[in-house]
Amino acid sequence: MENTDLYNRIVESYKKTGSVKKTAEEFGTSVIRVRRVLITEGLWSSATSLKILELYNQGLSTQEIAQKLCYTEKNVQAFLPYKRGVYGDTQSIDSLRSREYRERNNQAAENQVGSSENAPKGFVRDEIPNLEEVKIEKIIENGNNYGKHPVAMKVHLELDISGCDSNDLRVLRKYGKMDKALSRDILVPADITLHALHYVIQKLFGWQNGHLHHYAFPEDVFNRVTEGKFSKWCSLAGIYFRFPTEEMDDLYWDEDYQPNQSIKSWFKSKYKGPYHYGGLGDYYLENQQLVYMLKHDIPKFEVRETFEEFMKNGGKGAKHTSRNVKIDDATIDELQRSIDLGGDLNYLLERLTLLEFLFLPDNSYFLDDIDDKVRFLEEGLGKVLALWNNAMRDIDNQYELFCQIAALTTVRMQAQSNEIKYFYDYGDGWEITISLAEVFYKEDLVLDAESDIVKVLRNHAPICLEADGLPLVEDVGGIGGYTDFLQTIHESDDEDERKQAREWARSLGWTGRMIKPQNIL
């Protein structure tokens, strides 16, 4: 397809669908590309795009706009119209990297998480830091499980219903078949990634994977881990946290569902092992490169006043004292209220496993302090980044080197919290708390051929053990909308209203029937 033809087809598709995401999926291109075409044609805008376009039309360069708005140059470019005649001539470096990496992720799955023993012939080991040489002294020693091999975990997932009033709870118990909580208990392979767990959660709670999601530490854990300092967060980018990005191709590298597929079979293909991650943005060096670019683009910035300060100073139009800070000295709060990075900083990597974020209070398979490893990585960062970029430029010939660098710059066994949060559909505001109930170790197992653990290990896939409450409904308006829906279909005096509500829910796969736990996944 010629570039001009693709341009015109994008415009026509959007006029029919009204959806940027659906248009991008139709042509196998990125959301950013579609959005830029639509901005160029005046068919799409947002507060951010209008602000950027206004400055652009005033003659400001991309760098000047970025400095004025405290954005990165990459974020500014994502909202600029195409220049006539140059659309489609080049792909972004991130898009090329993502495509090249996805084409090879199957063959390299083991290499990405393997040991340095798998180094290719001719590989100069001294060029890359060997993390096994780093001495970590602060391993917790009050338990006896460190060094054992976890093979499976029992995980509890519970939906947040704290905003429900007494009538909501009555409806959930009477019509939503809820006993104690809207929750699921599952048994999963110990190597399940957060990425694969996302699809498990979608299936468990009856959703259709139609909206954005992310994982996060509880606020108190996030504050403890980062110490409230942006410089500390930067050190942990690529270890715990993902640098905010609008590169949708990289975020949703495996969103390949086709309308003629069974959604249940598609979900299963996503949460059945072996697990791998085909995006680039979860790797340490990709994140550190973005950190470097941000600090280069915005070495210092003006701190915007808080809402409380704004009101204290008299509200709209009031003067306030300007205060500039170096980005290395900024607190996370100062940065987040002053610079739009295009996403939240408390956004956990999805390439890693649950065990690398979660721990049980009486277990000791995690490191209490990973600062030594972080310092070790940062000492050789410039040299390793150069190797990484060279490997990326010649990925066909240096793919094994790329995999080795990725593996050796991945910090393992880093659990810091007894729970993490999962957020889905930011409009509806669903929130699920994920916690470990039990970890099963290879050394301690006495396996029965019909046991649940054997089924999980044999199929390399999770199973549901218990389910409290009916499946939910997509686009229902969050927990409040869900209780209103249940009350409507059971208690409304309007028969047409009840019928329409049920038909709408059925169109989204909701049956109103309780599914046996063992049949959910």
C-alpha positions as CSV (number, residue, x, y, z in Angstrom):
1,M,0.0,0.0,0.0
2,E,1.4,3.4,-1.0
3,N,1.9,5.9,1.8
4,T,-0.5,8.4,0.3
5,D,-3.1,5.6,-0.1
6,L,-2.6,4.6,3.6
7,Y,-3.1,8.3,4.6
8,N,-6.4,8.6,2.7
9,R,-7.6,5.2,4.0
10,I,-6.9,6.2,7.6
11,V,-9.0,9.3,7.1
12,E,-11.9,7.4,5.5
13,S,-11.8,4.7,8.2
14,Y,-11.9,7.2,11.0
15,K,-14.9,8.9,9.5
16,K,-16.7,5.6,9.6
17,T,-15.6,4.3,13.0
18,G,-15.0,7.4,14.9
19,S,-12.3,5.5,16.8
20,V,-8.5,6.1,16.6
21,K,-7.8,2.7,18.1
22,K,-10.0,0.8,15.7
23,T,-8.5,2.6,12.7
24,A,-5.0,1.8,13.9
25,E,-5.9,-1.9,14.3
26,E,-7.5,-2.0,10.8
27,F,-4.3,-1.0,9.1
28,G,-1.8,-2.5,11.5
29,T,-0.3,0.9,12.3
30,S,0.3,2.9,15.5
31,V,-2.3,5.0,17.3
32,I,0.2,7.9,17.2
33,R,0.4,7.7,13.4
34,V,-3.4,7.6,13.0
35,R,-3.7,10.5,15.5
36,R,-1.2,12.6,13.6
37,V,-3.0,12.0,10.3
38,L,-6.2,13.1,11.9
39,I,-4.6,16.2,13.5
40,T,-3.2,17.1,10.1
41,E,-6.7,16.8,8.6
42,G,-8.4,18.7,11.5
43,L,-10.4,15.7,12.4
44,W,-9.1,15.1,16.0
45,S,-7.9,17.3,18.8
46,S,-7.3,17.5,22.5
47,A,-6.4,20.2,25.0
48,T,-2.8,19.1,24.6
49,S,-2.7,19.0,20.8
50,L,-4.4,22.4,20.6
51,K,-1.9,23.9,23.0
52,I,1.0,22.5,21.0
53,L,-0.4,23.4,17.7
54,E,-1.0,27.0,18.8
55,L,2.7,27.4,19.7
56,Y,3.8,25.5,16.5
57,N,1.8,28.0,14.4
58,Q,3.5,30.8,16.2
59,G,6.8,29.6,14.7
60,L,8.2,27.9,17.8
61,S,10.5,24.8,17.2
62,T,9.8,21.4,18.7
63,Q,12.5,22.0,21.3
64,E,11.1,25.5,22.2
65,I,7.6,24.1,22.6
66,A,8.9,21.3,24.8
67,Q,10.8,23.7,27.0
68,K,7.9,26.1,27.2
69,L,5.3,23.4,28.2
70,C,7.8,21.3,30.2
71,Y,7.2,18.3,27.8
72,T,9.7,16.1,26.1
73,E,10.4,16.7,22.5
74,K,9.0,13.2,21.7
75,N,5.7,14.1,23.3
76,V,5.5,17.3,21.4
77,Q,6.2,15.5,18.1
78,A,3.4,13.0,18.8
79,F,0.8,15.9,18.6
80,L,2.2,17.8,15.6
81,P,0.6,17.6,12.1
82,Y,2.5,16.0,9.3
83,K,4.2,18.2,6.8
84,R,2.7,17.7,3.4
85,G,4.7,15.4,1.2
86,V,6.7,13.7,4.0
87,Y,4.0,11.5,5.6
88,G,5.0,7.9,6.0
89,D,8.6,8.4,4.6
90,T,10.1,7.1,7.8
91,Q,9.1,5.1,10.8
92,S,10.1,6.1,14.4
93,I,13.1,4.3,15.9
94,D,10.8,2.9,18.6
95,S,8.4,1.4,16.0
96,L,11.2,-0.2,14.1
97,R,12.7,-1.6,17.3
98,S,9.4,-2.9,18.4
99,R,8.6,-4.6,15.1
100,E,12.1,-6.2,14.8
101,Y,11.9,-7.4,18.4
102,R,8.4,-8.9,18.0
103,E,9.5,-10.9,15.0
104,R,12.1,-12.6,17.1
105,N,10.6,-12.8,20.6
106,N,9.6,-16.5,20.3
107,Q,13.1,-17.8,19.5
108,A,14.6,-15.6,22.1
109,A,12.3,-16.1,25.0
110,E,14.8,-18.2,27.0
111,N,17.7,-16.0,26.1
112,Q,16.0,-12.9,27.5
113,V,15.9,-14.3,30.9
114,G,18.8,-16.7,30.7
115,S,22.1,-16.8,32.3
116,S,25.5,-15.6,31.0
117,E,26.4,-19.3,30.4
118,N,24.4,-19.0,27.1
119,A,26.7,-16.4,25.7
120,P,27.2,-16.8,21.9
121,K,30.6,-17.7,20.4
122,G,32.9,-14.7,20.2
123,F,31.0,-12.8,22.9
124,V,33.3,-10.6,24.9
125,R,32.1,-11.2,28.4
126,D,34.2,-8.4,29.9
127,E,32.2,-5.8,27.9
128,I,29.1,-6.3,30.0
129,P,28.8,-6.2,33.8
130,N,28.2,-9.6,35.4
131,L,25.5,-9.0,38.0
132,E,26.4,-12.2,39.7
133,E,29.6,-10.6,40.9
134,V,27.7,-8.0,42.9
135,K,27.7,-8.8,46.6
136,I,24.3,-8.3,48.2
137,E,24.6,-8.3,52.0
138,K,21.1,-7.5,53.0
139,I,19.3,-10.7,52.2
140,I,16.6,-11.4,54.8
141,E,17.6,-14.4,56.8
142,N,14.6,-14.9,59.2
143,G,12.9,-17.5,57.0
144,N,14.1,-20.7,55.4
145,N,12.8,-20.4,51.8
146,Y,15.6,-18.4,50.2
147,G,17.2,-20.4,47.5
148,K,14.2,-22.8,47.1
149,H,12.4,-23.0,43.8
150,P,8.8,-21.7,43.7
151,V,6.7,-23.5,41.1
152,A,3.2,-22.2,41.8
153,M,1.4,-19.5,43.8
154,K,-2.1,-19.1,45.2
155,V,-3.2,-15.5,44.5
156,H,-6.2,-13.6,45.9
157,L,-7.8,-10.9,43.7
158,E,-10.4,-8.6,45.2
159,L,-12.3,-5.8,43.6
160,D,-12.5,-2.5,45.4
161,I,-16.1,-1.9,46.5
162,S,-15.2,0.6,49.3
163,G,-17.4,3.3,47.6
164,C,-20.6,1.2,47.9
165,D,-23.3,2.3,50.2
166,S,-25.7,-0.1,52.1
167,N,-28.1,-0.4,49.2
168,D,-25.3,-1.2,46.8
169,L,-24.1,-4.0,49.1
170,R,-27.6,-5.3,49.4
171,V,-27.9,-5.5,45.6
172,L,-24.5,-7.1,45.2
173,R,-25.4,-9.8,47.8
174,K,-29.0,-10.4,46.5
175,Y,-28.5,-10.2,42.8
176,G,-24.7,-10.2,42.2
177,K,-24.3,-13.5,44.2
178,M,-21.6,-11.9,46.4
179,D,-21.0,-13.5,49.8
180,K,-18.0,-11.6,51.3
181,A,-16.4,-9.7,48.4
182,L,-16.2,-9.6,44.6
183,S,-13.1,-11.7,44.5
184,R,-11.3,-14.6,42.8
185,D,-8.7,-17.0,44.2
186,I,-6.5,-18.6,41.6
187,L,-3.5,-20.9,41.3
188,V,-0.9,-19.7,38.8
189,P,2.6,-20.9,37.6
190,A,5.3,-19.2,39.6
191,D,6.8,-17.6,36.4
192,I,3.6,-15.9,35.3
193,T,4.3,-12.3,34.3
194,L,2.1,-9.3,35.1
195,H,1.5,-9.1,31.3
196,A,0.0,-12.6,31.2
197,L,-1.9,-12.0,34.5
198,H,-3.7,-9.1,32.8
199,Y,-5.5,-11.5,30.5
200,V,-6.3,-13.8,33.4
201,I,-8.0,-10.9,35.3
202,Q,-10.0,-9.9,32.2
203,K,-11.4,-13.4,31.9
204,L,-12.0,-13.9,35.7
205,F,-14.0,-10.7,36.0
206,G,-15.9,-10.8,32.7
207,W,-14.3,-8.0,30.9
208,Q,-13.4,-7.8,27.2
209,N,-10.0,-6.2,27.1
210,G,-11.4,-3.0,25.6
211,H,-9.7,-0.4,27.7
212,L,-6.3,0.7,29.1
213,H,-4.9,-0.8,32.2
214,H,-1.8,-0.7,34.5
215,Y,-0.4,-2.2,37.7
216,A,0.9,0.0,40.6
217,F,2.4,-0.3,44.0
218,P,0.1,0.9,46.9
219,E,0.8,4.6,47.5
220,D,2.7,3.9,50.8
221,V,4.9,1.3,49.1
222,F,5.6,3.6,46.1
223,N,6.6,6.5,48.5
224,R,8.8,4.2,50.5
225,V,10.6,2.7,47.5
226,T,11.1,6.0,45.7
227,E,11.7,8.0,49.0
228,G,9.5,10.7,47.2
229,K,12.5,11.7,45.1
230,F,12.4,11.8,41.3
231,S,16.1,11.0,41.1
232,K,15.4,7.7,43.0
233,W,12.5,6.9,40.7
234,C,14.9,7.4,37.7
235,S,17.3,4.9,39.2
236,L,14.4,2.4,39.4
237,A,13.0,3.0,35.9
238,G,13.3,-0.3,34.2
239,I,13.7,-2.2,37.5
240,Y,10.2,-1.6,38.9
241,F,8.7,1.2,36.9
242,R,8.0,1.9,33.2
243,F,8.9,5.3,31.8
244,P,5.6,6.9,30.6
245,T,5.1,6.5,26.9
246,E,2.6,7.1,24.1
247,E,4.2,4.5,21.9
248,M,1.1,2.3,21.7
249,D,2.8,-0.2,19.3
250,D,5.2,-1.0,22.1
251,L,2.6,-1.1,24.9
252,Y,0.2,-3.3,23.1
253,W,2.6,-5.4,21.0
254,D,0.5,-8.6,21.2
255,E,-3.1,-7.2,20.8
256,D,-3.9,-9.4,17.8
257,Y,-7.5,-10.4,18.5
258,Q,-9.6,-11.0,15.4
259,P,-13.4,-10.7,15.4
260,N,-13.9,-14.3,14.2
261,Q,-11.9,-15.7,17.2
262,S,-13.4,-17.1,20.4
263,I,-12.5,-14.5,23.0
264,K,-12.1,-17.3,25.6
265,S,-9.6,-19.1,23.4
266,W,-7.7,-15.9,22.7
267,F,-7.5,-15.1,26.4
268,K,-6.2,-18.6,27.1
269,S,-3.5,-18.2,24.5
270,K,-2.3,-15.1,26.3
271,Y,-2.2,-16.5,29.8
272,K,-0.8,-20.0,29.0
273,G,2.9,-20.4,29.3
274,P,5.7,-20.3,28.3
275,Y,5.7,-16.5,29.0
276,H,7.6,-13.9,27.1
277,Y,7.3,-10.2,26.6
278,G,7.7,-8.7,23.1
279,G,7.8,-5.0,23.8
280,L,11.0,-3.0,24.3
281,G,9.7,-0.4,26.8
282,D,10.0,-2.8,29.8
283,Y,13.8,-3.2,29.5
284,Y,16.1,-1.4,31.9
285,L,18.3,0.2,29.2
286,E,15.3,1.5,27.2
287,N,14.0,3.2,30.3
288,Q,17.3,4.6,31.3
289,Q,17.7,6.0,27.8
290,L,14.4,7.8,28.1
291,V,15.5,9.1,31.6
292,Y,18.7,10.5,30.0
293,M,16.7,12.2,27.2
294,L,14.3,13.8,29.7
295,K,17.1,15.2,31.8
296,H,18.8,16.5,28.7
297,D,15.6,18.1,27.4
298,I,14.5,19.5,30.8
299,P,17.5,20.0,33.1
300,K,15.4,22.3,35.3
301,F,11.8,23.5,35.4
302,E,9.4,25.9,37.1
303,V,7.5,24.3,39.9
304,R,3.8,24.8,39.6
305,E,1.9,25.7,42.8
306,T,-0.4,23.1,44.4
307,F,-4.1,23.6,44.4
308,E,-3.9,24.4,48.1
309,E,-1.3,27.1,47.4
310,F,-3.4,28.4,44.5
311,M,-6.4,28.9,46.7
312,K,-4.3,30.3,49.5
313,N,-2.9,32.9,47.2
314,G,-6.4,34.1,46.2
315,G,-7.4,31.8,43.4
316,K,-7.5,32.6,39.7
317,G,-5.2,35.4,38.7
318,A,-3.3,35.6,41.9
319,K,0.4,36.1,41.8
320,H,2.7,33.4,43.2
321,T,6.4,33.2,43.7
322,S,8.2,31.5,40.8
323,R,10.5,28.7,41.9
324,N,12.9,26.7,39.6
325,V,14.4,23.4,40.5
326,K,17.0,21.1,38.9
327,I,15.3,18.0,37.7
328,D,17.8,15.9,39.7
329,D,16.7,17.7,42.9
330,A,13.0,17.6,42.3
331,T,10.5,15.6,44.4
332,I,8.1,13.3,42.6
333,D,5.2,15.6,43.6
334,E,6.9,18.7,42.2
335,L,7.6,16.9,38.9
336,Q,4.2,15.4,38.4
337,R,2.3,18.6,39.0
338,S,4.7,20.6,36.8
339,I,5.6,18.3,33.8
340,D,3.3,16.2,31.8
341,L,5.2,13.0,30.9
342,G,2.1,11.4,29.3
343,G,1.4,8.9,32.1
344,D,1.8,8.0,35.7
345,L,5.2,7.3,37.3
346,N,3.7,4.5,39.5
347,Y,3.3,2.2,36.5
348,L,4.9,-1.3,37.1
349,L,6.8,-3.3,34.5
350,E,4.7,-6.1,33.0
351,R,7.6,-8.2,31.7
352,L,8.5,-9.4,35.2
353,T,6.8,-12.0,37.3
354,L,4.5,-11.6,40.3
355,L,7.2,-12.9,42.6
356,E,9.4,-10.0,41.6
357,F,6.9,-7.6,43.0
358,L,5.1,-9.5,45.8
359,F,6.3,-11.3,48.9
360,L,4.7,-13.1,51.8
361,P,5.5,-11.6,55.2
362,D,7.0,-14.9,56.5
363,N,9.0,-15.7,53.4
364,S,12.5,-14.6,52.4
365,Y,12.8,-15.2,48.7
366,F,13.2,-11.5,48.0
367,L,15.9,-8.9,48.5
368,D,15.3,-6.3,51.2
369,D,17.6,-3.7,49.5
370,I,18.6,-3.6,45.9
371,D,20.6,-0.4,46.1
372,D,23.9,-2.1,45.6
373,K,22.8,-3.7,42.3
374,V,21.3,-0.3,41.1
375,R,24.6,1.5,41.9
376,F,26.5,-1.3,40.1
377,L,24.3,-0.9,37.0
378,E,24.6,2.9,37.0
379,E,28.4,2.9,37.3
380,G,28.7,1.2,33.8
381,L,25.5,2.7,32.3
382,G,27.1,4.8,29.6
383,K,29.2,2.0,28.2
384,V,26.4,-0.6,28.3
385,L,23.9,1.9,26.7
386,A,26.4,2.3,23.9
387,L,26.5,-1.5,23.4
388,W,22.7,-1.7,23.6
389,N,22.3,1.0,20.9
390,N,24.9,-0.7,18.7
391,A,23.0,-4.0,19.1
392,M,19.7,-2.3,18.2
393,R,21.1,-0.7,15.1
394,D,22.4,-4.1,13.8
395,I,19.7,-6.3,15.4
396,D,19.9,-9.0,12.8
397,N,23.5,-9.7,13.4
398,Q,23.7,-8.8,17.1
399,Y,20.4,-10.2,18.4
400,E,22.1,-12.7,20.8
401,L,24.2,-9.8,22.2
402,F,21.0,-7.8,22.7
403,C,19.4,-10.7,24.6
404,Q,22.5,-11.1,26.8
405,I,22.6,-7.4,27.7
406,A,18.9,-7.4,28.4
407,A,19.3,-10.5,30.7
408,L,22.3,-9.1,32.6
409,T,20.7,-5.7,33.3
410,T,17.5,-7.3,34.7
411,V,17.4,-7.2,38.5
412,R,15.7,-10.3,39.8
413,M,14.1,-11.2,43.2
414,Q,13.2,-7.7,44.1
415,A,9.8,-8.0,45.8
416,Q,8.9,-5.0,47.9
417,S,5.2,-5.3,48.8
418,N,2.6,-7.7,50.1
419,E,0.1,-6.5,47.5
420,I,-0.1,-4.6,44.2
421,K,-3.0,-2.8,42.5
422,Y,-4.5,-3.4,39.0
423,F,-6.4,-0.6,37.4
424,Y,-8.7,-1.1,34.4
425,D,-10.8,1.3,32.3
426,Y,-9.9,4.7,33.8
427,G,-13.4,6.0,33.0
428,D,-15.2,3.3,34.9
429,G,-12.4,3.2,37.5
430,W,-12.1,-0.5,38.3
431,E,-9.5,-1.3,40.9
432,I,-8.3,-4.8,42.0
433,T,-6.0,-5.6,44.9
434,I,-3.7,-8.6,44.2
435,S,-2.0,-10.4,47.0
436,L,-0.3,-13.7,47.5
437,A,-2.0,-16.3,49.7
438,E,0.6,-19.1,49.4
439,V,3.7,-20.1,47.5
440,F,4.5,-23.7,46.7
441,Y,8.1,-24.8,46.4
442,K,9.4,-27.7,44.3
443,E,11.4,-29.1,47.3
444,D,8.3,-29.3,49.5
445,L,5.8,-30.8,47.1
446,V,4.3,-34.2,47.4
447,L,2.4,-34.3,44.1
448,D,-0.8,-36.1,43.5
449,A,-1.6,-36.8,39.8
450,E,-5.0,-35.1,40.2
451,S,-3.9,-32.2,42.3
452,D,-4.5,-28.6,41.2
453,I,-0.8,-27.9,41.3
454,V,-0.1,-30.7,38.9
455,K,-2.7,-29.4,36.5
456,V,-1.2,-25.9,36.7
457,L,2.3,-27.3,36.1
458,R,1.3,-29.7,33.4
459,N,-0.7,-27.2,31.4
460,H,1.5,-24.2,32.3
461,A,-1.7,-22.2,32.9
462,P,-3.6,-20.8,35.9
463,I,-6.8,-22.3,37.3
464,C,-9.5,-20.6,39.3
465,L,-10.1,-22.1,42.8
466,E,-12.9,-19.9,44.1
467,A,-15.1,-17.2,42.8
468,D,-17.2,-14.8,44.9
469,G,-19.8,-12.9,42.9
470,L,-21.0,-12.9,39.3
471,P,-18.8,-11.7,36.4
472,L,-19.0,-8.0,35.8
473,V,-20.0,-6.0,32.7
474,E,-17.8,-4.0,30.4
475,D,-18.6,-0.2,30.1
476,V,-21.2,-0.3,32.8
477,G,-19.9,2.7,34.7
478,G,-17.8,1.1,37.4
479,I,-19.0,-0.5,40.6
480,G,-21.8,2.1,41.0
481,G,-23.0,1.5,37.5
482,Y,-22.9,-2.2,38.0
483,T,-25.1,-2.1,41.1
484,D,-27.5,0.2,39.2
485,F,-27.6,-2.3,36.3
486,L,-28.4,-5.2,38.6
487,Q,-31.1,-3.3,40.4
488,T,-32.6,-2.2,37.1
489,I,-32.9,-5.7,35.6
490,H,-34.4,-7.1,38.8
491,E,-36.4,-4.3,40.4
492,S,-37.4,-1.8,37.7
493,D,-41.1,-1.5,37.1
494,D,-40.4,-0.7,33.5
495,E,-40.4,-4.0,31.6
496,D,-38.8,-2.4,28.5
497,E,-36.1,-0.9,30.6
498,R,-35.3,-4.3,32.1
499,K,-35.3,-6.0,28.7
500,Q,-33.1,-3.4,27.1
501,A,-30.6,-3.6,29.9
502,R,-30.4,-7.4,29.7
503,E,-30.0,-7.3,25.9
504,W,-27.2,-4.8,26.2
505,A,-25.4,-6.9,28.8
506,R,-25.8,-10.0,26.7
507,S,-24.2,-8.2,23.7
508,L,-21.1,-7.9,25.9
509,G,-21.0,-11.5,26.9
510,W,-22.8,-11.2,30.2
511,T,-25.2,-14.1,31.0
512,G,-26.1,-13.4,34.6
513,R,-25.2,-17.0,35.5
514,M,-22.6,-18.1,38.0
515,I,-19.8,-20.1,36.3
516,K,-18.1,-22.9,38.2
517,P,-14.6,-21.7,39.2
518,Q,-12.9,-24.6,37.4
519,N,-14.6,-23.6,34.2
520,I,-13.8,-19.9,34.2
521,L,-10.2,-20.0,32.8
